[in-house]
Amino acid sequence: MTSSRHIALITGASSGFGRATAALLAQHGYALILIARREERLHALQRELMVPVYAKSLDIRNRKEVEVFFHTLPDAFSPIDVLVNNAGLALGLAPAQDAQLDDWEVMVDTNIKGLLYVTRCVLEIMKRQNRGIIINIGSVAGEASYKGGNVYSATKAFVSQFSRNLRADLFGTNIKVTNLEPGAAETEFSLVRFKGDAARAKSVYERSTPLTAQDIAETILWIVQRPGHVNIDSIRIMPLDQTWNGLVMNKK
């Protein structure tokens, strides 16, 4: 691998936004560090890409695993230029009073703690280099409230606020931070949320045209291609068929 090749680390790389982003960045010559829990999918993707790839099955919820991963990262892949914090999920759509605490814990551990563990380790690298781009995949749900959104929306509000404060902490360095907030996108998101119920997942997007994983990948590519003096603080991207719900009233 030549030293001039940019390196991007993508979490949640085995499907959806992560997979599409890996494929697109590979087309533009990036070497890739790909992290996901589903090892078979991850290595299948690795075989498809015609660039240097370091792929590792990793549970980002496990702080020790994350720290060991970075301590053992091959030197050729260590100067990370771009971090895409994509790993995340929603589980369930029950109102808070009926939701399962186990689901809440998984969302907090993945969407918040996992993101923190990876970011903190990558910051050590980017701080030494005094350069880098951190792209956090948030959600429009981080600002919008909806029935059943409870903890998922709260975790994405955390991502939004963490991104702002990270930007403030890194002010004066050459490290950029972006919070990218997609709206409805047809990936495996709803299939995971509804725990494999394909019919219910498909119904979310019926009679509409949602975003695709490629739409988000192309947005990420645009962000990383901005000139050095330009920081994209946040982007909210929604399909034309989705907008804010507005205020509602209970009609008795």
Phi, psi and omega in degrees: 000128180286149182292343182277351183283130177289151182238129178239135174255128182235123174268155184062042191274355188276351181201173171056222182304319184296314181295315181296322179293318178300314181297318183288317178294326176298320178299333180260017169088007179287137162282152190229140166249117186245127180239134174195167178272333184271097190296317182299315179297319182298314182284333173296318177296318180303320181292335181281333190273136185262040178222165175299131182225132170247111185247140183213128172284123188208138174262104185292350177287344182263104185302318181297316178301317181297315181296318178297319179304312182287328178291336182251011180296129180303143183305324183297337182253000188286331180281076186287127179266326185226132171245124174249103178279085186259334184300129180176166183196162168244144176230118177079162178223025180282149173298158188307321184291345180244356185288159179268129180299327178299320178295317179301316182296318179298318179295316178296315182295325182274304189288332181252296187293318178299316177300319180294316182300312182293315182300315182298320178293318180292326179300326177300320179290311183293328178296318178296323181280337190055045175195157176149166178228126176249121178244113178263127178273103176267220179191152172299339178293345176291344177243324181277144175254139176209155183299126180091353181284332185000267188286324177302310180299321179296321178294325180283333171295322175300314180301318179298310183290322177298320179298317179297315182289327175297319177300318179294318180295327184267002179304133182096352174256181176256029178255125183262155178222132177228137169254113181258121188243092177283154168266213184297122180225134183273095174231210174273007185305307183289328177298320177291315181303319183262019169054048174091000178282092187296321181295316179293321179297317181294327183295336180300327188253004182299142177058030176212167177243098182281174171294161175244165176300326179296323177302317182287321178300317180294326176293319178297317178300317179299318180299311185288344180268001178292153178300159185303330183274001184251124173246126175269102185295313180203150174224130173249121185233124183230153173291155178301331183277010179228140174207181181295142182287330185082180181284147178235158177233147177276112179269110183273000000 
